[in-house]
């Protein structure tokens, strides 16, 4: 028998709630600034790396920061 706790599969719901909160709360929401900082770091990496462009770096950086905010 497997006595481990089942994995949470509602990360999509968590992401929806977080995006909704960020949209409503704007810069006052606790996730907005870290996600924007991740986008800035990703854009900087995109500017420095020859294969990655600025928009791709910004999207990846924001996505990584957002994922770190919603994972549990």
Backbone as CSV, one residue per row, in Angstrom:
resi,resn,N_x,N_y,N_z,CA_x,CA_y,CA_z,C_x,C_y,C_z
1,UNK,0.828,-1.187,0.000,0.000,0.000,0.000,0.869,1.246,0.000
2,UNK,0.355,2.255,-0.603,1.068,3.529,-0.684,0.446,4.498,0.315
3,UNK,1.201,4.856,1.350,0.691,5.738,2.398,1.069,7.200,2.189
4,UNK,1.665,7.494,1.051,2.041,8.884,0.789,0.818,9.741,0.529
5,UNK,0.955,11.007,0.860,-0.129,11.955,0.602,-0.255,12.172,-0.903
6,UNK,-1.459,12.198,-1.444,-1.602,12.399,-2.895,-1.101,13.779,-3.306
7,UNK,-0.499,13.811,-4.486,0.010,15.084,-5.005,-1.115,16.031,-5.351
8,UNK,-0.885,17.299,-5.090,-1.896,18.302,-5.448,-1.880,18.518,-6.951
9,UNK,-3.029,18.418,-7.554,-3.137,18.622,-8.995,-3.898,19.894,-9.320
10,UNK,-4.114,20.724,-8.336,-4.888,21.936,-8.575,-3.991,23.155,-8.754
11,UNK,-2.794,22.960,-9.303,-1.899,24.092,-9.505,-2.448,25.059,-10.546
12,UNK,-3.277,24.560,-11.435,-3.886,25.447,-12.428,-4.830,26.418,-11.728
13,UNK,-5.605,25.904,-10.778,-6.504,26.775,-10.000,-5.706,27.779,-9.178
14,UNK,-4.591,27.330,-8.597,-3.733,28.246,-7.844,-3.185,29.349,-8.752
15,UNK,-2.776,28.959,-9.969,-2.240,29.942,-10.913,-3.311,30.949,-11.324
16,UNK,-4.534,30.451,-11.570,-5.633,31.353,-11.939,-5.912,32.349,-10.826
17,UNK,-5.960,31.850,-9.591,-6.226,32.730,-8.453,-5.115,33.759,-8.281
18,UNK,-3.877,33.342,-8.496,-2.746,34.261,-8.337,-2.757,35.340,-9.427
19,UNK,-3.010,34.946,-10.660,-3.065,35.920,-11.755,-4.223,36.890,-11.535
20,UNK,-5.347,36.370,-11.096,-6.498,37.225,-10.817,-6.170,38.218,-9.700
21,UNK,-5.527,37.736,-8.657,-5.133,38.621,-7.561,-4.136,39.671,-8.002
22,UNK,-3.193,39.279,-8.862,-2.212,40.238,-9.370,-2.886,41.284,-10.246
23,UNK,-3.864,40.860,-11.041,-4.566,41.803,-11.912,-5.390,42.799,-11.094
24,UNK,-6.023,42.317,-10.047,-6.846,43.192,-9.214,-6.006,44.050,-8.278
25,UNK,-4.936,43.465,-7.727,-4.130,44.175,-6.738,-3.044,45.061,-7.319
26,UNK,-2.690,44.822,-8.571,-1.648,45.622,-9.202,-0.328,45.502,-8.460
27,UNK,0.359,46.604,-8.305,1.660,46.610,-7.652,1.567,46.340,-6.152
28,UNK,0.377,46.420,-5.579,0.217,46.145,-4.153,0.163,44.650,-3.846
29,UNK,-0.058,43.824,-4.855,-0.124,42.372,-4.641,1.291,41.855,-4.366
30,UNK,1.441,40.931,-3.413,2.782,40.465,-3.046,3.521,39.694,-4.138
31,UNK,2.845,39.220,-5.166,3.525,38.469,-6.228,3.954,39.337,-7.400
32,UNK,3.419,40.517,-7.516,3.687,41.331,-8.704,5.160,41.720,-8.821
33,UNK,5.729,42.235,-7.769,7.123,42.701,-7.845,8.112,41.569,-8.095
34,UNK,7.991,40.408,-7.423,8.927,39.316,-7.751,8.796,38.819,-9.188
35,UNK,7.593,38.785,-9.720,7.402,38.334,-11.100,7.997,39.354,-12.073
36,UNK,7.811,40.632,-11.793,8.421,41.660,-12.646,9.948,41.626,-12.556
37,UNK,10.460,41.364,-11.362,11.917,41.244,-11.207,12.428,40.040,-12.002
38,UNK,11.687,38.936,-11.966,12.069,37.765,-12.762,12.063,38.072,-14.252
39,UNK,11.084,38.853,-14.695,11.031,39.249,-16.107,12.233,40.114,-16.470
40,UNK,12.609,41.013,-15.588,13.769,41.876,-15.854,15.062,41.069,-15.902
41,UNK,15.212,40.124,-14.987,16.412,39.279,-14.992,16.447,38.418,-16.249
42,UNK,15.294,37.878,-16.630,15.229,37.085,-17.856,15.532,37.909,-19.093
43,UNK,15.051,39.147,-19.134,15.339,40.019,-20.279,16.827,40.343,-20.341
44,UNK,17.438,40.561,-19.188,18.878,40.812,-19.156,19.643,39.597,-19.663
45,UNK,19.230,38.413,-19.225,19.870,37.194,-19.719,19.655,37.062,-21.229
46,UNK,18.462,37.415,-21.695,18.186,37.360,-23.128,19.046,38.323,-23.919
47,UNK,19.367,39.462,-23.323,20.215,40.434,-24.009,21.664,39.956,-24.068
48,UNK,22.077,39.200,-23.042,23.471,38.762,-22.970,23.736,37.474,-23.743
49,UNK,22.746,36.605,-23.818,22.926,35.326,-24.498,22.598,35.470,-25.990
50,UNK,23.419,34.896,-26.845,23.215,35.085,-28.283,22.003,34.341,-28.847
51,UNK,21.556,33.281,-28.206,20.480,32.468,-28.761,19.108,32.969,-28.311
52,UNK,19.040,33.558,-27.119,17.771,33.960,-26.517,17.541,35.453,-26.763
53,UNK,16.321,35.819,-27.144,16.004,37.228,-27.365,15.432,37.842,-26.092
54,UNK,15.330,39.147,-26.071,14.791,39.855,-24.907,13.387,39.401,-24.530
55,UNK,12.438,39.355,-25.458,11.081,38.933,-25.068,11.030,37.496,-24.537
56,UNK,11.780,36.607,-25.159,11.790,35.219,-24.697,12.394,35.144,-23.300
57,UNK,13.480,35.853,-23.078,14.096,35.871,-21.756,13.162,36.443,-20.704
58,UNK,12.444,37.506,-21.050,11.506,38.115,-20.101,10.364,37.166,-19.768
59,UNK,9.832,36.476,-20.773,8.736,35.537,-20.541,9.208,34.364,-19.684
60,UNK,10.371,33.828,-19.997,10.897,32.708,-19.214,11.193,33.148,-17.779
61,UNK,11.798,34.305,-17.609,12.096,34.801,-16.267,10.840,35.048,-15.453
62,UNK,9.834,35.650,-16.060,8.566,35.888,-15.363,7.876,34.569,-15.043
63,UNK,7.910,33.641,-15.980,7.299,32.333,-15.748,7.960,31.580,-14.615
64,UNK,9.282,31.630,-14.551,10.010,30.963,-13.482,9.689,31.588,-12.128
65,UNK,9.671,32.915,-12.075,9.346,33.592,-10.806,7.907,33.313,-10.404
66,UNK,6.992,33.309,-11.359,5.590,33.028,-11.066,5.432,31.594,-10.550
67,UNK,6.094,30.644,-11.181,6.034,29.259,-10.745,6.541,29.114,-9.304
68,UNK,7.625,29.795,-8.998,8.154,29.738,-7.640,7.187,30.340,-6.625
69,UNK,6.383,31.281,-7.040,5.390,31.890,-6.127,4.207,30.973,-5.866
70,UNK,3.798,30.161,-6.851,2.591,29.354,-6.657,2.869,27.925,-6.235
71,UNK,4.093,27.445,-6.391,4.342,26.036,-6.010,4.244,25.898,-4.494
72,UNK,3.843,24.731,-4.061,3.664,24.495,-2.626,4.370,23.253,-2.200
